Amino acid sequence: MSCRGLWPGSIALLMLMLCSPPVSAQNRRGTDEARLLRAAAAHESRGDFDAAEVALRELLEADPSSSGGLFALERVLRAKGETEQILPVVDAFLARDATSSGVRYLKLRVLAEFDLLDAVEHEAELWFDLEQASEVPYREVARVYERAFGSERALRVLRRGREAAGGDALALEIGDLLAAMDDRDGAVDEWALAIGDDGAQTTAIARRVQGLTHGRDAAGRRLVRALARSDLLPRRRAGARIALDLGLGAEALDLSKEVASNLNGRAREMFLNDVARRARDQDLVQTASWALSELGSDASTPAQRRQFDQRILDVALAAADTSAALTAQRRIAASFSAGSVDRRRATAQVIRLEGVGAEPGRLRQLLGDFRDEFPNAPELDDLAATVAAGLLARSDAAGAAAVLEGIEGPRSSVERAYLLFDAGEVEEGRQALLFALPGLEPSDATEVIQLVGLMGRLSTKGVQLLATAGVQAHRGQSSQAAAMLSEGAESLGQDERPPVLAEAARIAQRADLLSEAALIRERILSEFPDSPEVGEAALALARYRAASRDGVDAAIALLEDLIISRPNAAVVPDARVELERLRGRGG
């Protein structure tokens, strides 16, 4: 064939066509490889490893550079217990592709498995010479050396690799190895380098610190301090994120503030939202509140600002941080126009939050201001009761009475009743409770009904004892109140003791003093087995005992005895349900 008259480009194309294998031949090789790999996989799945080996050797004989065939053959030979036979196949592969890191690592691993340590060192040096400035051979060799020669040899390989590659190369691997060698500070210093100038490895490093079995907080603080000293903003930002993820409150807040001061616009907004989310997840209320406040300060309208304050409020309440919640709630209230319904409701919530810990004078002032601004507010009954209860808990009975003056409603009537009890005016207090009943929520009404009904059945001495203990319980002194009733019952008539003890148990139960309640109920069952209070006591005691696995059998016995001995008792339907549940749990 003559090349005269052809363009130079056409000559080149012609030469390429003459020198290259036909496309059909390339496709055929690919088809053959896929066919043999599928056949080998099918044999392997059936446990026919000899047939799988035959197929894979046929493939590798035709194409020694098939990495898929090579790794599949290593797996099959390992299953047969003949792993060392892969070495000649590996050498054939490397003769054609000397730079395949996966295959070189495979050879090192197999040599180490068979304790051919001189060969391991020889192959490692060959690999180092082949890729002198690359991190890869040092990283992979170190993995083998750690198992074959120990951590110190592996560490020397990694540090040699750093010298060859330059900079902070292999910092992640060096850090991991130092952590395994229990050099926590050394590991942290390397991990600080591994995060990079752009902070790309932040998540990976944070996970490593979180995974430390001891000294996690100290390691985290060391890492955050190292990042905070950086001149590069991405590294300082990484430090803030790690401090947040590790729950390091003070460090997270300080570094987040510093980073935010160097950001503008959308970047700052995204950073603050991320800080708020991570801080909320770690219950870092102060940091979350700060980030949300910063976002709120950029709001263009009061409504937008309220959205951020509401988020602050939710975070603070979830973490039981009343101070932060109050600050946010006050801003929410102040954002509404004077005299509006929204302002009234928000201000009422401020008073409820203040009732937890404010001084008596502060509470009275808050309620007085609210009454002046909203004289007919429906919240007044609830707020007056909240403030009165707070004052009564602080032994300020006179202040509580003054707060309730002129307020009519179910909750204020209940508070007024306890003030009357405290003043010795027991019958007047009982009448106040009866007046409150129609407006109370069912859960509150049940407690009042039990108390009022019991007072109607007791002697004057018993009623006085009940009223005094009721005041104590209302003030948060439930253990003392239950003890007072338990001890005072001894001085009452035989018929009065069981109901008084039952009330003592209820007081303890409502305060989550479960063991105290159980002891009182055991006393009812043992001392007053024929009293009407036995049914309630037995059911409650069975539930208490069933809360522990060791007590299930005793609980079942209690319920069975209750159902058999008192089939018409009001609690028997509940007892049957509880018994079936416990029997199913036992099975």
C-alpha positions, 0 to 999 in steps of 0.5 A: 500500500502506498502512502503517497497523496495522504495528509500527514494526519491520515498517515498517523491515523493509518499507523495507529490502526495498523499498530493497535489491536482491532477493537473487536479483539479488545472487546473480546478480551473484556468479554472473556474476562467478565465471563471467566470472573462470573464463572469463578464467582459462581463456583466460589459461591457453591464452595467449588474452589478448585473449579474457581481456581481453574477459571481464574488461572485461565483468565490470568494466563491470558491477561496477567494484568487483570487486577480483578482476576488476581484479587479473586484468585487470592481470595480462592487460594486463601479459602483453600489454605494455599495463599502463598501460591498467589506470589508468582501470580503477583510477580507476573502482574507487577512485571507489567504494572509495577506501580499498582499499590493495591497489588504491592500491598497484597504481596507485602501482606502475604509475605508477612503472613508467612513470616518472610520478614526479610522479603517484606523488607526487601519489597518495601525498599523496592517500593520506596525506590519506585515511588520516592516522593509519594506517601502511598508506599510508606502508608501501606508499608507501615500498616504491614510493619505494625503487624510484622515488626511492631508500632515503633518500626511502623512509626519510623517508616511513616516519619521516613515517608514524611521526610521523603514527601515533605510538609506534614505528610502522613500526619493522620497515620502518624497520629493514629499510630501514636494514639494506639501507642498511648501517646495521646498528646503526640497523636493530637499534635499530629491530628492538628496537622492532619486537619489541613489548611482548609479544614477538610479533615475536621470530621475525621479528626473529631471522630478520632478524638471522640473515640479515645477511651480516656482523656477525651476532653483534655485531648479535645482542648489541646486540639482546639487550642492548637487550631485556635492559634492558627493564622488560617481562618478555616483551621480556627473554624475547624477548632470551633466545630470540634469544640462544639462536637466534643461539648467543650462549652467555654472553648466552643463559645470563645472560638465561635465568637472569634470566627464569626467576627471574621465572617460576613454575609451569607458565610457568617449566617451559615456558620452561626446556624451550624453553631446553633445546631451543634450547640443545641445537640450538645446542650450547650445552651449559652453557645446556642443562645449566643449564635441565635442572638447573633442571627436575630440581631441581623433580623430586619423585622421584630417578627423575624427576631422573635423567631430566633428568640423562640428557638433560644427559648426552646433550647433553654427549656429543653436544657432546663436553663431557666435563666436563658429561657427568661432572657429570651422570653422577656425579649419576646414579650417586649417585641409585641405592641403594648396592650396586645393579646400576644404581649399579654400571653408572652408576659404571663409566660415570663411570670411563670418562668420567674416564679421558679427562682425570683425573690418574693419582692420581684414576684409581687412586682411582676404580678402587680405590673401585669394586673395594672396592664391587663386588669381582666386577663384570663391568665390572672388566676393561674399567675396569682396561684403560681406567684402565691405558691412560690411565695408560700414555698419561701414561707412568705404566707403574708405575701401569698395572701396579698397576691391572691387578694381580689383574684377569683378562680380555681387555682387561686382558690386552691392556693387560698385553701392552703393559706387557710390550712396554714393559718389553722382555719381548716374548715374554711380551707376545705370550703375553698377547695370545694369551690375550686373543684369545678374549674380544675383540670381532671388531674388536679381535681382528683388530688383535691377530691381525695383530700376533701373527701378524706377530711369529711371522714376524719375526726377533728384531730385527723383533719388538723393532721391532714391539713398540716401535712397538706401544707408541707407537701404543697410547699415541696416538703413531701417526705416530711409530710408523708412521715408526719402522717405515718407517725401521726396515724398512731394517735388516731382511731383504728378506722382512721389510720388506713385512710391517713396512711393511704394519703401519706403514700399518695403524697410520697408517690406524687413526689416520686418517693417510690420506696417511701410510698411502698413501705407505707403501703406494705404497712397497710397490707400487714396491719390493716388487711381488712380495710378498704384501702387495701385494694389501692395499696396492693395494686400500687405496690404490685406495680412498684415491685414489677418495675424490677425483674426480681420483683415480678413474681411477688407482684403477680402473687399480690395481684392474684391475691387481690383479685381472689380476696376482693373480686368486687373492689373498684381496682380489680379491673385494673389489677386484671389488666396488670396481671395479664401484662406481667404474665405475658412479660414472664413468658 
